[in-house]
Amino acid sequence: MTSSPDRIAIEQVLLRYARAVDRLDYDGIQDCYFPDAIDNHGGYHGPVSGLIDNIRRRHATIDSSQHFISNILVEFTDDNTAEVESYCLCYLRQAPDPDTSEHELATIRCRYVDKFERRDARWRIADRVVVFDEFRTELITDRLNPAWVRSRRDAADPVYGR
């Protein structure tokens, strides 16, 4: 039916999605979905174009974001369709208020329940439901050494310059 290269292609879409959200690469997010895809993403349910607008608004005050994708289970229903379940652990840190050095850090445990399709020889997300397990927050102080290379949420991040 399908092969290891198909599994790898699907896994790469999931990993590219995580990077695109973390770097606020809206074109990269769009590229992981088919144009007619639907996403049920917590407070948002609708087409991918609206999801990107929703992410743009929700992430406006987030200065650090990391999405970890694991436990990827791919079940092919035919040569061009797969049901995919992935675990996701998200760390979303709010920019501090001007009068404090504390950040609010949200930790979210969830799963992506996706329908992937292959169209024109490309695997992409056709339908996604985000299933949430936990959302918690805590106040933290960032003690990152200022001399170290800091992550960026834009095209100036070192990953794009290599």
N, C-alpha and C positions, 0 to 999 in steps of 0.2 A: 504494500500500500504506500507508505511514506518511509522516508529514510532519515538517517542521522543528520544530514545537511538541513532537512526541513525543521527538525527539532532545534538545531543550532540557530537557524534563521529566526525562529520564533523567540528563542531566548535572547537573541541580540536585539529584537524589537523591545522586549521588556527592559533590558539594560539601557538601551538608548533613550527610552521614555524616562527612566529614573534620572539619567544625566541631564536630559533636556529640562525637566522640571527643576532640578537643583541649580542649573545654570541660567534659568529663565530664558531658555532658547525656545521661543514660541513656535518657530518654523519646525524645529526638531520634534516638538510635541505633536504638531499637526501631522508630521510625516509618519508617525507611528500608527495612525488611524486611517481608515478609509474615509473619504469625505462625507459619506452617509452614515457613519458610525454613530451609535448612541452610547452615552456614558451616564451611569447612575453613580454619582460621586459624593455621597453624603448629602449636603445641602443643595447640590446641583443634579438635575436629571434632564438630559437633552442632547442635542447634537454637539459634535466635537468643537465646532466654532464657538459655541456658547461656553463650553468647558474652558477653552483657552482664555476667554474674557473673564470667567470666574477665577481661574488661577491667577491671572494678572491682578485682579482686585484682592484676593485673599493673601497673595504673597507680597503685596506692596510694602508691608512693614516687617517682613521676614528677612533678616540679614544673613541667615545661614540655614541651609536646607540639605538634608541627606536622606535619600530613599535607598534602603537595602532590600533587594529582591532575592528570595531564596525559595527552597522547596517547590521548584517549578515542576508541575506534573502536566504533561502534554498527552492528551488522548485524541488521536485522529479518528474522526467519524467517517471521513472519506479522503480522497487524494487532495482535496482543496479546502478542507474544513477541520478545525481542531478545537476541542474544549480544553481550556488551559486554566489551571488554578495555581496562583503564586502567592507566597507569603510576602508581606511588605512591612518593614519596620521603618518608621519615619521619625526624624528629629527635625523639628522646625523651631528655630530660635528667633524671637522677636527682637528688633533693634531696641536698645535701651532708651528710656526716657532721658531727655537732656540733663535732668537733675540727679541721675543715679547711674551706677555702673552695673546694676543688675539687669539681667535679661530674663524674660519668661521663656522657658523651654518646654515645648509640647512634644510628648512622645506618643506616637500613634501606632498601635498594632492593628493590622488589617490584612485582608486577602483580596487579590484581584481575581475575579471570576470572569474570564474572558472567552469570547468566541472569536477565534482567529480564522481568517479566510486567506486563501491564495488567489489573487487576481492579477492577471498580466505578469505572472511569474514572481510576484512579491507577496510575502506574508505580512499582514497588518491586522490590527484590532478592528473587528466589525461591531462588537458589542461588549461593554464592560459594566460589571456591577462591583462596586467596592463594598466588601463586607467588613464591618468594623468590629474589633474585639475589645479595644480599650483606647481611651483618650485621656491622658493625664498631663498636668503641667506642674512645673516647679520653678522657683527662682534660682538662678545661677549667676555666678560671676565668672566672666571669661578671663582666664589667666594665661592666655596664649602669649608667648614671648613675641614682642613686636618685631624682633629681628628675623623671625621665621616667615616663610612664604605663606601668605594668607589666602584662603579660598576666596574666589570672587563669584558673584551670581550674574555674570555677563561674559561677553566674548573676550574679556581681558584675563580670564582665568588661565593659568598656565597650560591646561589641557589643550587649549586651542592654539597655542603658540609653538608647539613642538612638531 
